[in-house]
């Protein structure tokens, strides 16, 4: 999709992910080796009263699901590729609740703002609200993404 083709206000479900003790510990070993992410027994006495997923793990799952969704769109559209999406960063990243083993989170994205970018006229800036919610609809993770997207050729 080109920048002009992206509608505002439509929530897209990117997919779901089940956090298990095994994948929480595997991620933590490699990227966030804190005791409350690594060892269920030691985590009981930690600040969260048990093992929890790294916040970066919840963020990495969002990225995995977003890229899969984008690739599926590219396969259907064919005109725009991954190289046509450039991110200058995110805003307001929040981890609202601890993610415990056995929890499945469902990730969504919703475009809410589009801006012209005068210094790069071939691009527009898309801002989206992104969330991960549990089966009870409680919010576990959220942030605002900002992505430059290529405009339609004239």
CORLIN-V953032 format. One record per residue. D_LAST is the distance of its C-alpha to the last C-alpha in whole Angstrom. Layout:
d_last: <D_LAST	D_LAST>
This chain:
d_last: <15	12	13	12	14	17	20	22	26	26	29	28	32	31	34	38	40	44	45	49	51	50	47	47	50	48	45	47	49	46	44	46	50	52	55	53	51	53	56	57	61	60	57	60	61	58	56	54	58	56	53	50	46	45	42	40	41	39	36	36	36	33	31	32	32	28	27	29	27	23	24	25	22	20	23	22	18	18	14	15	18	20	19	16	19	20	23	25	28	30	32	35	36	39	42	44	46	48	47	50	50	50	47	44	41	38	35	32	29	27	24	25	23	19	18	16	16	16	18	15	12	10	13	14	18	20	23	26	29	31	35	37	40	43	45	46	43	44	41	42	39	36	33	30	27	24	21	18	15	12	9	6	4	0>
